[in-house]
Amino acid sequence: MNEAKKNAGGAGFARIEIMMGMKKLTPLLKKLSTAGITGVTVFQALGCGIQHGSYEYAPEESTEIQLLPKTCLFIICEREAVSDLVELLKLELYTGHIGDGVGYRVIVNEKKYGRIEKRDSILPFFISIGGCPMLYDYHLHSEFSDDSHVPMEAQIERGIALGLDEMCFTDHVDYGIKKDWTDAGEIGWRGGDGVGTPKSSLEPLTNVHYPEYFAKLYRMKRTYGDKIAIKNGLEFGIQVHTIPQYEKLLKDYGDQLDFVLCSIHQVEDKEFWTGDFMKGRTQDEYNQRYYQEMLDVVKAFKGYDVLAHVDLIARYDPAGPIAFEKIQGILTEIFKIVIADGKGIELNTSSWHYGLKNTTPARDILRLYRSLGGRVLTMGSDAHKPEFLADHMQDAQNILRELGFTEVCTFEKHRPIAHKL
C-alpha cells in the first residue's frame, strides 16, 4: 500500500469533482470504465479560470472574461482508491498548456477542504492541474558540457528522487572559444574550473556533440519518460560576432529543441571566470562592456527563449557587485527588447552554492524586469553535479513571490507554458 493510502486512513467513500474541457470526456470515461469506476455523474457548465478564458500565454493580462464550455464530473469511489484514481486523472487530463481548463478536488466525508502540492500524500486535497506548482529545473548540465563529467542518467535519477516533474538539459555551446567536434584541426584542452570539474582535470575546449547529445536525450526519454518529463535544451554562450554560427546551428538542429538559454559567457573571446576579460579595465568599464554586449546580442539575435543569469559578471567581479544604479539604464534597454520579443529571463539558483550575497540576477534586477512588464521567467540550478540539482528551488520560489511574481514557465518547442507559483 502506498504512502498516500496510508495517510488517507480509514474506510468509506470519497467524491472526486472534476472540471474539464468537453473533448476529454469520452477518452476519460473509457479509462474510468477500464479502472472499474462506474459511479459517475456528468453535467455541462460554463466557466473560466485565471486566464479569463484565454487558451494562449499572452504578455499582457487579459481583463475580458470569456465563459467557455466545461464538463463537470462527480465520481464516487472507495477512499483507498483515491490516490490511484488521481494519478489516472493526471495522466489523462493534464496537458501543461495555458487554458486547458482542467481542475479537480477530492472530498472525503464531505468536509475539510485543503490544499497541497502534487507530491504530498495527505487527504483531502485540491489541485489545479492546469496551474499546479511545478517542481522543475530548467538549467542543468551533463557529460556533454566541457565542464561536467556527470552522465545524464545521474542527473535524471537525482531529479526523480527529488520528485521533480520536469527537467531540461541545457549543455554548453560557446562559439568563439570552443570548437565543434566536427571542426578541422586539433581540439584544445585546459584545466577544470574547480566547480563542475576539478582544476587538475583536462577538459576539451569543445561544444556539445550534437548528434550524440540528441540521440541520448531521446534514449533517456524512453527510459525515464514515465517518471519525469525531459526536455531538449542548449545554453548558447553568444557573442555578437558568433551569431551566424548559432543561426546555422538552429537551422540544423532547431527542430529538436524545446528551449534555448542565451548567456553572455565571454566578451571579445575573453572569459570571466579566468579573469581575462577584466584585466586592464576598471569595474565600470568591464561591467558596461558586458551589458553592452548583451544589449547588442538581444537586438540582433532572436533564436533564444530566456536570457540566463543576467548579472553573471557579478559572480566573478573582483571588486564585488557593481551598484545597481550604474547598470539600471542599460538593463532597462535590454529588458524592453526581451519583453517585446516575447522572451524571458531566469532565476539561477547557483548563487547559493557560489556563496553570493544576492540572487542571480540580483533582486533589484528582478524587480526592474517585473516593473517593465516581464512575465516569462524560468528557474534553473545551473547544476554540473547531481548534488546541486534543483538546489534552493523552494527558496527561489519564495523570493519570486515576495517580489510580486505569480508564475514561472516551462517550455515546449519554444512555447512558454505558465505555472502558478
Backbone torsions as a table, in degrees:
resi	resn	phi	psi	omega
1	MET	NA	130.4	-176.5
2	ASN	-76.6	169.9	-173.7
3	GLU	-62.6	-35.1	-179.8
4	ALA	-62.6	-40.2	179.9
5	LYS	-67.8	-36.4	177.3
6	LYS	-62.0	-43.5	-176.8
7	ASN	-72.5	-27.2	178.1
8	ALA	-62.9	-45.8	173.9
9	GLY	63.0	147.0	172.0
10	GLY	76.0	166.5	179.3
11	ALA	-95.0	-171.2	176.4
12	GLY	111.2	-167.7	-174.3
13	PHE	-123.3	158.5	175.4
14	ALA	-129.1	154.1	175.1
15	ARG	-113.2	127.0	176.5
16	ILE	-106.6	123.5	178.4
17	GLU	-105.2	127.7	-176.8
18	ILE	-123.0	133.4	171.4
19	MET	-115.9	124.9	-171.6
20	MET	-151.6	167.3	173.5
21	GLY	-71.8	153.1	-172.3
22	MET	-66.0	-32.8	-172.9
23	LYS	-69.1	-16.0	-178.9
24	LYS	-87.4	-6.3	-171.0
25	LEU	-62.8	-54.5	-175.0
26	THR	-61.0	-48.3	177.4
27	PRO	-60.4	-37.3	-179.4
28	LEU	-67.3	-42.0	179.9
29	LEU	-61.3	-37.1	177.9
30	LYS	-64.1	-42.2	179.1
31	LYS	-66.0	-40.6	178.8
32	LEU	-63.7	-40.1	178.6
33	SER	-63.9	-42.9	178.0
34	THR	-61.5	-34.3	-179.4
35	ALA	-80.4	-1.9	177.5
36	GLY	87.0	15.5	178.4
37	ILE	-91.9	122.5	-178.5
38	THR	-120.4	-17.2	-177.9
39	GLY	-88.3	87.8	-175.7
40	VAL	-130.5	132.8	172.2
41	THR	-117.5	132.9	-176.1
42	VAL	-124.4	136.0	171.1
43	PHE	-148.0	163.0	-175.9
44	GLN	-100.5	152.5	179.7
45	ALA	-153.6	173.2	171.4
46	LEU	-119.8	144.7	178.9
47	GLY	-177.4	177.8	175.1
48	CYS	-155.5	168.1	179.7
49	GLY	-118.8	-146.1	-174.4
50	ILE	-67.4	-18.4	178.3
51	GLN	-87.0	2.7	179.8
52	HIS	56.9	33.0	177.3
53	GLY	91.3	3.0	180.0
54	SER	-84.7	140.3	179.8
55	TYR	-93.5	-10.4	-174.4
56	GLU	-121.7	155.1	173.9
57	TYR	-73.8	130.7	178.9
58	ALA	-127.3	142.0	-179.9
59	PRO	-61.7	-28.1	-179.3
60	GLU	-105.2	146.9	176.8
61	GLU	-65.4	136.8	173.7
62	SER	-82.5	131.8	-178.7
63	THR	-107.2	-20.5	-179.1
64	GLU	-88.9	124.8	-178.6
65	ILE	-83.7	129.7	173.8
66	GLN	-117.3	120.2	178.8
67	LEU	-83.2	125.9	-177.3
68	LEU	-108.3	150.7	176.4
69	PRO	-63.0	134.1	178.6
70	LYS	-129.1	154.7	171.9
71	THR	-114.6	129.1	179.7
72	CYS	-109.9	133.6	177.4
73	LEU	-123.9	138.2	167.4
74	PHE	-112.1	124.6	179.0
75	ILE	-119.2	130.3	175.0
76	ILE	-104.6	128.1	-179.4
77	CYS	-146.6	165.3	174.6
78	GLU	-65.4	144.2	-174.6
79	ARG	-59.7	-37.3	-177.8
80	GLU	-71.4	-11.9	179.7
81	ALA	-92.3	-3.7	-173.6
82	VAL	-59.1	-47.8	-174.8
83	SER	-59.1	-46.5	179.9
84	ASP	-64.4	-37.4	-179.1
85	LEU	-69.1	-38.3	177.5
86	VAL	-61.7	-41.6	178.1
87	GLU	-63.3	-37.7	176.7
88	LEU	-62.3	-42.9	178.9
89	LEU	-60.9	-43.2	179.8
90	LYS	-60.9	-44.7	-178.0
91	LEU	-65.1	-38.0	-174.7
92	GLU	-83.4	-33.3	-168.5
93	LEU	-108.7	-29.4	-174.2
94	TYR	-72.7	126.3	176.8
95	THR	-112.2	-23.1	-175.1
96	GLY	80.0	0.1	-177.0
97	HIS	-93.5	144.1	176.1
98	ILE	-59.3	136.6	175.6
99	GLY	74.1	19.5	178.7
100	ASP	-72.9	-12.3	169.3
101	GLY	67.4	32.7	-176.9
102	VAL	-113.0	131.7	173.9
103	GLY	-155.1	159.5	175.6
104	TYR	-154.7	164.4	171.6
105	ARG	-145.5	153.5	178.0
106	VAL	-112.8	128.7	179.5
107	ILE	-115.1	119.8	178.7
108	VAL	-108.5	124.3	-179.1
109	ASN	57.2	26.9	171.2
110	GLU	62.6	23.3	-178.6
111	LYS	-157.5	-177.8	177.3
112	LYS	58.7	77.3	176.8
113	TYR	-85.6	142.3	179.4
114	GLY	-151.7	-175.9	-179.9
115	ARG	-143.4	134.3	174.0
116	ILE	-141.6	172.8	175.3
117	GLU	-83.7	166.9	-173.4
118	LYS	-58.6	-31.6	-176.5
119	ARG	-81.9	-15.4	-176.0
120	ASP	-67.4	165.1	-174.1
121	SER	-127.8	11.7	-177.2
122	ILE	-91.9	139.1	175.8
123	LEU	-118.0	150.0	0.5
124	PRO	-77.7	166.3	-179.4
125	PHE	-155.0	168.7	177.1
126	PHE	-132.8	134.2	175.8
127	ILE	-135.6	132.4	170.1
128	SER	-94.2	107.3	-172.3
129	ILE	-63.8	-40.5	-177.6
130	GLY	-71.0	-13.8	-177.5
131	GLY	-146.8	32.6	-178.6
132	CYS	-74.7	154.2	178.5
133	PRO	-57.7	128.8	-179.0
134	MET	-94.1	139.4	171.1
135	LEU	-108.1	108.8	-173.0
136	TYR	-154.7	169.1	176.9
137	ASP	-141.4	118.5	-175.0
138	TYR	-113.2	29.9	173.4
139	HIS	-158.5	96.6	179.4
140	LEU	-151.3	159.0	-170.9
141	HIS	-125.7	161.4	-178.1
142	SER	-141.1	-165.9	-179.6
143	GLU	-62.9	-9.8	178.8
144	PHE	-85.0	-8.2	170.8
145	SER	-91.8	143.3	-177.0
146	ASP	-64.5	-22.5	-176.5
147	ASP	-107.1	26.8	176.3
148	SER	-142.8	141.1	176.1
149	HIS	-108.4	4.4	-168.5
150	VAL	-84.2	124.1	175.9
151	PRO	-63.9	148.1	176.2
152	MET	-52.2	-40.6	-177.3
153	GLU	-55.6	-40.2	-177.6
154	ALA	-66.8	-40.7	177.6
155	GLN	-65.6	-43.3	-177.7
156	ILE	-66.0	-45.4	-179.3
157	GLU	-64.6	-34.6	173.8
158	ARG	-65.3	-41.6	177.9
159	GLY	-61.7	-41.8	178.0
160	ILE	-63.8	-42.9	179.4
161	ALA	-62.0	-32.4	179.0
162	LEU	-81.3	-8.8	-179.6
163	GLY	81.8	24.4	178.8
164	LEU	-66.9	145.1	174.7
165	ASP	-84.0	-32.9	-171.2
166	GLU	-155.1	148.7	175.0
167	MET	-146.1	148.0	-178.5
168	CYS	-128.2	120.3	175.7
169	PHE	-77.5	134.2	-177.3
170	THR	-134.4	65.3	-175.9
171	ASP	-72.9	159.5	-165.5
172	HIS	-75.1	137.9	165.6
173	VAL	-132.9	117.3	-175.9
174	ASP	-134.3	74.4	176.8
175	TYR	-62.5	148.1	-176.8
176	GLY	108.0	-43.8	177.5
177	ILE	-116.8	-15.2	-179.1
178	LYS	-125.6	151.9	-179.3
179	LYS	-105.0	157.1	167.3
180	ASP	-76.8	152.3	-179.9
181	TRP	-62.4	-23.7	-178.1
182	THR	-90.1	-4.1	180.0
183	ASP	-67.6	151.0	177.1
184	ALA	-72.4	157.2	177.9
185	GLY	92.5	174.2	-177.6
186	GLU	-78.7	149.9	175.2
187	ILE	-83.6	133.9	175.8
188	GLY	-82.3	155.9	179.7
189	TRP	-132.7	151.6	176.8
190	ARG	-155.0	170.0	179.1
191	GLY	-71.7	159.0	179.4
192	GLY	-69.0	170.4	-177.2
193	ASP	-89.5	-3.6	179.8
194	GLY	82.4	-0.5	179.0
195	VAL	-115.8	-66.3	176.9
196	GLY	-77.0	-32.6	179.6
197	THR	-138.3	152.8	179.8
198	PRO	-63.9	148.3	177.5
199	LYS	-62.3	-26.0	-178.6
200	SER	-78.2	-13.4	-177.2
201	SER	-82.3	158.9	174.7
202	LEU	-105.1	126.7	-176.6
203	GLU	-118.0	138.9	179.1
204	PRO	-74.9	138.9	175.7
205	LEU	-84.1	72.8	-175.0
206	THR	-134.0	155.5	172.5
207	ASN	-86.1	-179.8	176.1
208	VAL	-56.4	139.9	169.7
209	HIS	-83.4	97.0	-165.3
210	TYR	-59.5	-49.9	-179.3
211	PRO	-59.2	-43.2	-180.0
212	GLU	-68.5	-36.1	-179.2
213	TYR	-62.1	-53.6	-177.7
214	PHE	-68.9	-35.0	177.0
215	ALA	-61.4	-42.0	-179.6
216	LYS	-71.0	-37.6	176.9
217	LEU	-57.2	-42.9	179.7
218	TYR	-68.4	-34.1	174.6
219	ARG	-65.0	-40.1	179.4
220	MET	-64.7	-37.3	178.1
221	LYS	-64.8	-39.9	178.3
222	ARG	-67.0	-36.1	-176.7
223	THR	-78.3	-41.8	-171.0
224	TYR	-115.6	0.4	-172.0
225	GLY	-61.2	-20.3	177.9
226	ASP	-82.4	-6.2	-178.4
227	LYS	-113.5	-26.1	-176.0
228	ILE	-158.6	144.3	175.9
229	ALA	-81.8	130.0	-178.8
230	ILE	-118.5	125.3	-178.5
231	LYS	-111.8	152.7	-179.3
232	ASN	-92.5	118.9	178.3
233	GLY	-138.9	169.7	171.6
234	LEU	-142.9	152.7	173.2
235	GLU	-109.1	111.7	-179.7
236	PHE	-88.8	117.5	172.8
237	GLY	-89.9	81.7	-165.6
238	ILE	-88.3	143.1	164.5
239	GLN	-125.8	157.6	-176.8
240	VAL	-56.6	-42.4	-175.0
241	HIS	-75.2	-8.8	177.9
242	THR	-102.5	-0.2	-177.0
243	ILE	-52.9	-43.5	179.5
244	PRO	-57.0	-33.4	179.5
245	GLN	-69.0	-36.0	177.8
246	TYR	-72.7	-34.1	177.1
247	GLU	-65.4	-37.9	175.8
248	LYS	-67.0	-40.7	178.2
249	LEU	-59.4	-43.4	178.4
250	LEU	-66.1	-35.4	177.4
251	LYS	-63.7	-37.5	-177.5
252	ASP	-80.5	-37.0	-170.6
253	TYR	-129.5	2.4	-174.8
254	GLY	-58.4	-31.5	-178.3
255	ASP	-72.1	-9.2	178.2
256	GLN	-99.0	0.0	-175.5
257	LEU	-102.9	140.2	169.5
258	ASP	-95.1	-26.5	-164.1
259	PHE	-156.6	137.4	176.3
260	VAL	-131.5	124.0	171.3
261	LEU	-89.2	137.7	173.4
262	CYS	-106.1	118.0	-178.6
263	SER	-124.5	147.1	170.6
264	ILE	-104.1	93.4	-177.7
265	HIS	-91.4	-22.5	-178.7
266	GLN	-154.9	155.0	176.6
267	VAL	-132.0	136.1	-176.9
268	GLU	58.0	31.9	-177.5
269	ASP	59.7	24.9	177.0
270	LYS	-114.6	127.6	-174.5
271	GLU	-88.3	158.2	-178.1
272	PHE	-85.7	-42.5	-172.8
273	TRP	-66.3	-23.2	176.2
274	THR	-85.3	-14.4	-177.0
275	GLY	85.5	-3.4	-176.2
276	ASP	-61.6	-38.5	-176.2
277	PHE	-67.3	-33.3	-175.5
278	MET	-81.7	-18.6	-174.5
279	LYS	-60.2	131.1	177.6
280	GLY	79.1	7.1	179.5
281	ARG	-124.2	150.5	172.4
282	THR	-78.7	167.7	178.8
283	GLN	-59.2	-43.5	178.3
284	ASP	-60.6	-41.4	-176.1
285	GLU	-66.8	-47.4	-177.2
286	TYR	-74.5	-27.7	174.4
287	ASN	-69.8	-45.7	179.5
288	GLN	-63.6	-38.4	179.0
289	ARG	-66.4	-39.5	177.6
290	TYR	-60.4	-51.1	-177.0
291	TYR	-71.9	-28.0	175.5
292	GLN	-66.0	-40.3	176.5
293	GLU	-61.9	-41.7	178.3
294	MET	-61.3	-44.7	179.1
295	LEU	-61.3	-45.4	-179.4
296	ASP	-64.4	-36.0	179.3
297	VAL	-66.5	-49.1	-176.2
298	VAL	-69.9	-21.7	173.7
299	LYS	-70.9	-37.4	-169.8
300	ALA	-100.0	-24.3	-173.4
301	PHE	-118.8	127.0	-176.2
302	LYS	-119.7	10.6	-174.6
303	GLY	-92.0	22.2	178.7
304	TYR	-114.7	172.9	178.6
305	ASP	-113.8	-41.3	-174.5
306	VAL	-140.2	138.5	176.1
307	LEU	-84.6	117.6	-172.9
308	ALA	-86.5	154.9	177.1
309	HIS	19.1	72.3	-170.2
310	VAL	-51.8	-42.8	-178.7
311	ASP	-102.1	43.9	179.6
312	LEU	-52.6	-35.7	-178.5
313	ILE	-56.1	-29.0	-178.8
314	ALA	-65.8	-29.4	180.0
315	ARG	-61.8	-32.7	-173.8
316	TYR	-113.1	6.9	-176.5
317	ASP	-71.2	114.9	-178.8
318	PRO	-66.6	-19.4	-179.9
319	ALA	-93.5	0.4	-176.5
320	GLY	87.4	169.3	-177.6
321	PRO	-57.9	136.4	178.1
322	ILE	-74.3	153.3	179.1
323	ALA	-59.6	133.5	-177.4
324	PHE	-55.8	-37.7	-177.2
325	GLU	-59.9	-27.0	-177.8
326	LYS	-77.4	-19.4	-178.6
327	ILE	-117.5	-1.7	-176.0
328	GLN	-60.0	-41.5	-177.0
329	GLY	-63.6	-48.3	-177.6
330	ILE	-73.1	-31.5	174.3
331	LEU	-64.8	-36.5	176.9
332	THR	-61.4	-43.2	176.3
333	GLU	-60.5	-45.4	-179.4
334	ILE	-61.0	-48.7	-174.9
335	PHE	-68.0	-33.3	178.3
336	LYS	-62.6	-38.3	177.3
337	ILE	-70.5	-45.9	179.6
338	VAL	-56.2	-47.3	-177.2
339	ILE	-68.3	-43.6	179.6
340	ALA	-62.3	-31.7	-180.0
341	ASP	-83.0	-1.4	-179.0
342	GLY	76.0	19.9	178.6
343	LYS	-93.9	-176.4	-178.4
344	GLY	-143.9	-171.5	174.3
345	ILE	-130.3	171.4	178.7
346	GLU	-120.3	155.5	164.5
347	LEU	-101.1	114.1	-174.0
348	ASN	-101.1	115.3	-172.2
349	THR	-83.1	6.8	177.1
350	SER	-65.0	-14.4	178.9
351	SER	-57.1	-29.5	-179.2
352	TRP	-70.3	-49.1	-176.3
353	HIS	-79.6	-12.5	170.9
354	TYR	-85.4	-6.6	177.3
355	GLY	74.0	26.4	179.0
356	LEU	-75.4	152.7	-177.8
357	LYS	-82.9	-15.4	-178.7
358	ASN	-127.3	172.4	176.7
359	THR	-74.6	170.4	174.6
360	THR	-123.0	106.8	-0.3
361	PRO	-75.3	167.8	-178.1
362	ALA	-61.7	157.1	-177.1
363	ARG	-57.1	-39.2	178.6
364	ASP	-61.5	-35.3	179.0
365	ILE	-70.8	-41.1	176.4
366	LEU	-62.5	-41.9	177.6
367	ARG	-61.0	-42.8	-179.9
368	LEU	-61.8	-45.3	179.4
369	TYR	-58.3	-46.0	179.6
370	ARG	-66.5	-40.0	-178.5
371	SER	-64.1	-26.1	179.3
372	LEU	-86.8	-0.3	178.5
373	GLY	102.1	9.2	-179.8
374	GLY	-69.1	130.2	179.4
375	ARG	-127.5	-28.6	-179.7
376	VAL	-75.2	116.9	-175.6
377	LEU	-149.1	131.8	176.5
378	THR	-116.1	167.2	175.7
379	MET	-124.7	137.4	179.0
380	GLY	-151.0	149.1	-177.1
381	SER	-89.2	-18.5	-174.3
382	ASP	61.2	32.5	-173.5
383	ALA	-73.2	125.8	171.7
384	HIS	-102.2	-5.5	178.0
385	LYS	-138.2	149.8	-178.0
386	PRO	-59.3	-31.0	-177.4
387	GLU	-66.3	-16.6	179.2
388	PHE	-102.8	0.1	-179.1
389	LEU	-61.6	131.2	-180.0
390	ALA	55.5	28.4	-176.7
391	ASP	-64.4	128.1	175.2
392	HIS	57.9	31.1	179.6
393	MET	-65.6	-37.3	178.3
394	GLN	-65.4	-40.6	175.7
395	ASP	-61.0	-41.4	180.0
396	ALA	-62.7	-43.5	178.6
397	GLN	-61.9	-42.1	179.5
398	ASN	-62.7	-40.8	178.8
399	ILE	-64.2	-42.9	179.0
400	LEU	-62.0	-41.4	177.1
401	ARG	-61.9	-43.2	179.2
402	GLU	-60.8	-32.4	-179.5
403	LEU	-84.3	-2.9	176.3
404	GLY	99.1	1.8	176.4
405	PHE	-74.2	144.2	-177.6
406	THR	-118.5	-6.2	-177.1
407	GLU	-154.7	156.4	171.4
408	VAL	-127.2	166.2	-173.9
409	CYS	-122.2	147.6	160.0
410	THR	-111.3	177.8	-177.6
411	PHE	-136.1	148.2	171.5
412	GLU	-139.3	114.7	-177.2
413	LYS	51.9	46.4	175.4
414	HIS	70.6	10.7	178.1
415	ARG	-100.5	122.0	179.6
416	PRO	-71.8	136.2	177.2
417	ILE	-119.0	113.6	-174.1
418	ALA	-84.6	141.9	178.0
419	HIS	-131.9	132.2	-178.5
420	LYS	-67.6	138.7	175.8
421	LEU	-73.4	NA	NA
